[in-house]
Amino acid sequence: MPPRPARPVSASAIDKHVYKVFPNDMNSHQTVFGGMIMAKCDRLALVVAERHSGHVCVTAAVDSIHFRAPAKGNDTLLFSLALNRSWGSSMEIGARVEAENSYTGECRHILSAFFTFVALDENDKPIDVPGVKPETEDQKRRFLNAEIRRKGRLATRNKLNER
Ligand SMILES: CC(C)(COP(=O)(O)OP(=O)(O)OC[C@H]1O[C@@H](n2cnc3c(N)ncnc32)[C@H](O)[C@@H]1OP(=O)(O)O)[C@@H](O)C(=O)NCCC(=O)NCCS
């Protein structure tokens, strides 16, 4: 089946998905456990990849995870994810997490990361996905930067495969 026509970023994006922090989300340092935030990003990025591609997708790589500030008990986490670019069967999805103090409305930037997903066909083989139509200035900038990151990822992968 040929891939569907190029799709706008907005067709698959997740904007400020809300997660209320509870005491069982904390680490022993009494800040929010980073692994929980990463797992939630991976799960939401999967939804973006599957919405865009129309196929089952798997995580191929995660890079540039930066925890910029701790999230605290009683914060509300806001997860935003969007497709930056697609190539053959792979897609880069950018994730941004903010922590909101819902009493005051103050927001802090907690995490940024890039997820690469690959779409699979019914035989679990990579299958081509639709292109992306970046529309806003931010989407166009992310589209261009994604190509630079892809080159770095694939160069690393190729070097490791040579060993
Ligand atoms: C991801 C996976 C399907 C790629 O399979 P593969 O046999 O390496 O396939 P290919 O070499 O044809 O690569 C397929 C695509 O994946 C991309 N890719 C593979 N490994 C990658 C990596 N480490 N980083 C970025 N992209 C990668 C390739 O660039 C290619 O993209 P393109 O079609 O857009 O050009 C395979 O490595 C796999 O199944 N990995 C395990 C996935 C998994 O279990 N994830 C965790 C649970 S969801």
The ligand as an ORCA input file, in Angstrom:
! r2SCAN-3c Opt
* xyz 0 1
  C      13.854     -0.010     14.576
  C      14.004     -1.261     13.721
  C      12.621     -1.719     13.259
  C      14.847     -0.868     12.498
  O      15.013     -2.045     11.772
  P      16.263     -2.230     10.783
  O      16.283     -3.614     10.348
  O      17.453     -1.608     11.403
  O      15.741     -1.422      9.553
  P      16.502     -0.455      8.585
  O      17.982     -0.525      8.690
  O      15.862     -0.704      7.250
  O      16.047      0.973      9.110
  C      14.693      1.340      9.038
  C      14.599      2.802      9.419
  O      14.945      2.930     10.801
  C      15.917      3.931     10.939
  N      16.735      3.577     12.088
  C      17.132      2.371     12.468
  N      17.890      2.442     13.570
  C      17.954      3.734     13.894
  C      18.586      4.453     14.921
  N      19.315      3.848     15.863
  N      18.428      5.779     14.957
  C      17.689      6.412     14.024
  N      17.070      5.779     13.018
  C      17.208      4.457     12.952
  C      16.681      3.899      9.632
  O      17.332      5.119      9.402
  C      15.560      3.690      8.651
  O      14.903      4.930      8.445
  P      14.321      5.375      7.006
  O      13.453      4.234      6.507
  O      13.512      6.571      7.304
  O      15.504      5.640      6.129
  C      14.729     -2.415     14.486
  O      16.039     -2.001     14.802
  C      13.996     -2.822     15.742
  O      13.015     -3.542     15.695
  N      14.488     -2.327     16.901
  C      13.842     -2.659     18.170
  C      12.663     -1.709     18.408
  C      12.103     -1.906     19.788
  O      11.958     -3.009     20.241
  N      11.801     -0.769     20.449
  C      11.393     -0.786     21.820
  C       9.981     -1.209     22.032
  S       8.826     -0.295     21.083
*
